[in-house]
Amino acid sequence: MDATPTAESAGMAQAIRAPGVETVPNAADFSGLPPRDDDWTDEHWRYLIEWLLRAQLFSARELASLVLGHLNPSQVGTSIASKKTFQAHYPPRKTMAAVLKWHMEQTGKCLDCNTRLELQADHIETREDHGDDADRLENMTLRCRRCNVIRRPSHRQGGRTHLTAEAALMWILFVKRPRTYQAYEVLCRSYGMTMANIRFKEAWAMARWLSREGLYEIDLDSSM
Ligand SMILES: [Zn+2]
């Protein structure tokens, strides 16, 4: 077997060996907290929420509305019952009743991480392995959006931390407070994010918007 690393595998190894986000200290407001979000306790997260509220990044009402919306069970009935592969197991027009019964019998928590937020119907044995045969109610469970996504082969990097990539992009911005876009990009990479730079550039807009309101400091030599 050829042991010469491909550009891709060398890049992967490099990404894993690069110093992690824990080597960069938190911004002053978060200096008493662990430098890695994986090490945060519930108390630390509570502190972040209170900090964000105090900074008026959003109101308590907006936060409550967002959370309540994500607690509301998603339309699993419609999404499952409309699939021909599921309908095939039931007499005509009986699928929805079966799906609703299945839904009620669930625990209401993500099978993998136990959250009640953003639950979706997901396969126990995957469609990749079992095809249409996987589309049976007995083979369905509830998983949250995050746990559902990181099971896909295309998201193998996903499960490293608890935050989703979109949440981590903002965690880095507020907790590390990099003063240039360049530093932000390095932080995102050292956190383990493997997506294209455009995602970091889009997220950096938050720093720009807040800086215009005097809520974020950006150095003059920032490239964006
Ligand atoms: Zn989950």
Residues whose N, C-alpha, C, O or C-beta is under 5 A from the ligand:
A	BS01	ZN	C110 D112 C113 N114 C144 C147
